[in-house]
Amino acid sequence: MGKYEGRNVVITGGSSGFGLATAQLLVDEGARVLITGRNRTALDAARDRLGGNAVAVRSDAASLPDIEALADRVKTRFGTVDALFANAGVNGFAPFEETSEELFDQLMAVNAKGPYFTVQKLAPLLAEDGGVVLTTSVVNVLGLPMLSAYAAGKAALRSMTRSLARELLPRGIRVNAVSPDPIDSGILEKSMPRQAAEQTKAQMAADNPMLRLDTPAEVARAVVFLAFEATFTTGAELAVDGGGSQL
Ligand SMILES: NC(=O)c1ccc[n+]([C@@H]2O[C@H](COP(=O)([O-])OP(=O)(O)OC[C@H]3O[C@@H](n4cnc5c(N)ncnc54)[C@H](OP(=O)(O)O)[C@@H]3O)[C@@H](O)[C@H]2O)c1
């Protein structure tokens, strides 16, 4: 019997990267997972890989109607949710002077507004000892070039982790954040040409104290720890970054 047999988990942005790695780890341990994303082909591929204990729902994290429909779907499918991983996110690189209103709004809508309302709409379904994990980033405390809007969105999430942890505490629900960096998840290739992504990854690995990139499986283990095992931890942010934010 798997460690998480009978547990129900919702993972937004679960069709690739470490959302998918987290879903895989949990399914392997017996949990039932519901993953979301926007791309139907990627969702179907992820569901096929995860097997019968997974359901894949197309849902845009930036859309309130989609989030409300997701909550209805989760209620019908699971009734109660043991863990919610609000992980859907996008990257966007631009110098401050060239950051457009469109890019700023997109990053805030997906990376900050999305998790906020995902937790709000799914909170009524969370079990008394449920765990919520948000995906922040080490950039939320660093002043890095090209990432001002992305970093601001992730800093908003850091704040929400604390506020929502306080407000959901009376129900016994813990809210924490995982702060990974840098991961070879494929996310960079979605926002820049492949050659630039390869150069960026090589530079990030060279700059990291452990001289390598994070792996999706390493982040997944931290997420599962926060969601299920860290029973005296709430409002915290766990860095999974090879020491990059500390050393
Ligand atoms: N990779 C890194 O180095 C790194 C570091 C720190 C933090 N992060 C954060 O980690 C999270 C996961 O990233 P990843 O590296 O695993 O990247 P990824 O492989 O690109 O995964 C992102 C996931 O989010 C989904 N997604 C994106 N926009 C969405 C939207 N509007 N609605 C619903 N789903 C959406 C994607 O599916 P669709 O595209 O099909 O929608 C995909 O399932 C993000 O929040 C990212 O900001 C990444």
The ligand as a MOL file (V3000), in Angstrom:
LIG
                    3D

  0  0  0     0  0            999 V3000
M  V30 BEGIN CTAB
M  V30 COUNTS 48 52 0 0 0
M  V30 BEGIN ATOM
M  V30 1 N 12.0900 26.2720 -13.9300 0
M  V30 2 C 12.6080 27.0480 -12.9980 0
M  V30 3 O 13.8220 27.2850 -12.9220 0
M  V30 4 C 11.6940 27.6680 -11.9550 0
M  V30 5 C 12.2820 28.3050 -10.8720 0
M  V30 6 C 11.4690 28.8660 -9.9100 0
M  V30 7 C 10.1010 28.8050 -10.0300 0
M  V30 8 N 9.5350 28.2110 -11.1220 0 CHG=1
M  V30 9 C 8.0800 28.1620 -11.1580 0
M  V30 10 O 7.7070 26.8240 -11.1120 0
M  V30 11 C 6.4010 26.6250 -11.6550 0
M  V30 12 C 6.4080 25.4430 -12.6060 0
M  V30 13 O 7.3490 25.6980 -13.6050 0
M  V30 14 P 8.1670 24.5800 -14.3660 0
M  V30 15 O 9.5750 24.9890 -14.3120 0
M  V30 16 O 7.7790 23.2060 -13.9400 0 CHG=-1
M  V30 17 O 7.6700 24.9210 -15.8540 0
M  V30 18 P 6.7630 24.1900 -16.9420 0
M  V30 19 O 7.3150 22.8580 -17.2570 0
M  V30 20 O 6.6210 25.1890 -18.0240 0
M  V30 21 O 5.3750 23.9700 -16.1940 0
M  V30 22 C 4.4370 24.9870 -16.0580 0
M  V30 23 C 3.0780 24.3400 -15.8990 0
M  V30 24 O 2.1210 25.3760 -15.6850 0
M  V30 25 C 1.1350 25.2770 -16.6940 0
M  V30 26 N 0.6030 26.6110 -16.9700 0
M  V30 27 C 1.2640 27.6980 -17.4310 0
M  V30 28 N 0.4090 28.7180 -17.5610 0
M  V30 29 C -0.8060 28.2730 -17.1580 0
M  V30 30 C -2.0920 28.8420 -17.0530 0
M  V30 31 N -2.3460 30.1180 -17.4230 0
M  V30 32 N -3.1140 28.0770 -16.6000 0
M  V30 33 C -2.9010 26.7850 -16.2420 0
M  V30 34 N -1.7230 26.1860 -16.3190 0
M  V30 35 C -0.6790 26.9180 -16.7780 0
M  V30 36 C 1.8060 24.6320 -17.8810 0
M  V30 37 O 0.9030 24.0280 -18.7830 0
M  V30 38 P 0.3420 24.8470 -20.0880 0
M  V30 39 O 1.4900 25.6120 -20.6420 0
M  V30 40 O -0.2070 23.7790 -20.9750 0
M  V30 41 O -0.7350 25.7150 -19.5650 0
M  V30 42 C 2.6300 23.5770 -17.1450 0
M  V30 43 O 1.8300 22.4910 -16.7740 0
M  V30 44 C 6.0360 27.9700 -12.2630 0
M  V30 45 O 5.1890 28.6540 -11.3480 0
M  V30 46 C 7.3690 28.6770 -12.3860 0
M  V30 47 O 7.2350 30.0720 -12.3370 0
M  V30 48 C 10.2990 27.6290 -12.0780 0
M  V30 END ATOM
M  V30 BEGIN BOND
M  V30 1 1 1 2
M  V30 2 2 2 3
M  V30 3 1 2 4
M  V30 4 1 4 5
M  V30 5 2 4 48
M  V30 6 2 5 6
M  V30 7 1 6 7
M  V30 8 2 7 8
M  V30 9 1 8 9
M  V30 10 1 8 48
M  V30 11 1 9 10
M  V30 12 1 9 46
M  V30 13 1 10 11
M  V30 14 1 11 12
M  V30 15 1 11 44
M  V30 16 1 12 13
M  V30 17 1 13 14
M  V30 18 2 14 15
M  V30 19 1 14 16
M  V30 20 1 14 17
M  V30 21 1 17 18
M  V30 22 2 18 19
M  V30 23 1 18 20
M  V30 24 1 18 21
M  V30 25 1 21 22
M  V30 26 1 22 23
M  V30 27 1 23 24
M  V30 28 1 23 42
M  V30 29 1 24 25
M  V30 30 1 25 26
M  V30 31 1 25 36
M  V30 32 1 26 27
M  V30 33 1 26 35
M  V30 34 2 27 28
M  V30 35 1 28 29
M  V30 36 1 29 30
M  V30 37 2 29 35
M  V30 38 1 30 31
M  V30 39 2 30 32
M  V30 40 1 32 33
M  V30 41 2 33 34
M  V30 42 1 34 35
M  V30 43 1 36 37
M  V30 44 1 36 42
M  V30 45 1 37 38
M  V30 46 2 38 39
M  V30 47 1 38 40
M  V30 48 1 38 41
M  V30 49 1 42 43
M  V30 50 1 44 45
M  V30 51 1 44 46
M  V30 52 1 46 47
M  V30 END BOND
M  V30 END CTAB
M  END
